[in-house]
Amino acid sequence: MDRLAGLYDALNARDVDAALAHCAPDVDWPDAMQGGRVVGSDAVRAYWLAQWEVVDLALHPRRVRELPDGRVEVLVEQHVRDRDGDLLAHAFVLHTHTFSGPLVSRVDVGDPQA
């Protein structure tokens, strides 16, 4: 988890530049708001900044395991609140991180029940 703790800390602090420091320049990220994917640091930066304008997202890693192929799977407890602080959603999701060296090159989101 050490190599991902900084990423989650940065996202929870809404520090997009610190989060992107953990990602490859061509990182491939899921777009949870509109569907599809965003690719590259600039697109991921724009995605997170736009998301934070609409909701307050808190991501709490609860379990981490390295997969045989080198990817890292993180069970994340997620709280989504509106701009007034009202809870919109509380869920557990799986984040699967692919790495290029020490940097995250791709993130996939899945259902932990699947």
N, C-alpha and C positions, 0 to 999 in steps of 0.2 A: 504493500500500500504506500510505502514511502514515496515512490515515484509518481503516485497519483494524488497524494494528500495535498500537495501544493496547488494542483489544478482545482480540486473541490473547494479548498479554502479560498482561492481567488474568485471562483464563481460565486460563492456565498457572500463574499465581500464586494461583489460587483466590480471587480478590478479586471477588466477585460484584457488589458495588456499583460498583467501577471498571468492570467489564464493562458493566453496565447504563447507565453514564453515556454509553456510545457508542450506545445504542439508544433508539428512540422509545418513549414510554410504552406504546403499544399494539403493541409488537414481536410478530411472529408467528414462532415458533421451532419447529423439528422436535424431536419427542421420540424420541430414538434408543433409549431404553430400553424404552418401552412402545408405541411407534408413535403415529401421530397427530401433533398439534401442540399447543403451549401458546401462549397469547396473553396479552400484558400483562406488565409488569415483575414484578408479584408472582408470577405463574405461572412465569415464566422463572427468577426467583430460587429458588423452591421446587424447580424441576426441577434446577438446577445443584447446589444444596445436597444434594438427595437422591442425585444421581449421584456426587458426591464422597464420600459415605458408603460407596459400594459399590466404586468404581474410581478409579484415578488415571489421568487422561487428559492426554496431552501432545499439543498441536497445533502443528505446525511448518509455516508457510506456505512453499511452495517455488516457486510461480509465481503471479503476479497479472496479470489482464488485464481491462481495461474492455470491456464488451460494447457494441454499438451503441446499445442502449436505455438505457444509463447504469448498468445493474447491474454489479457487480464479481464476477468469478469468481476463486476462489482454489483452487489445487491444494494440498491439505494432507496432509502426512505425519502419520499419527496412530498413537500408541502407547497401548495400553490395558493397564494393569497392575492386578492385584488388590491388596488391602490389604497383602499380604506382599511386594509388589514383583515378583511373578512376571508375566512378559509373557503376556497373554491374546490380544492381537491387535496386528498391525502392518499398516497398510493405507494406501493413498492414496485420498482422497475429494475430491470437488469441493464447495466451499461457494460458493453464489451469493448475494450480498448485494444486496438492494434497499434503496434509500435514500429517506428523506423529509428533504430538506435534507441536513444533515451527518450525520444519525443513521440507523442501520440500522433499517429497518422490517420486514424479512423476511429469513430465512435459509432456503435450500433446500440439501439435501445430495443429491449424486448420485454416480454411478460414473464415474470419469474414462475408463473404457474404452467407455462407452456412446456 
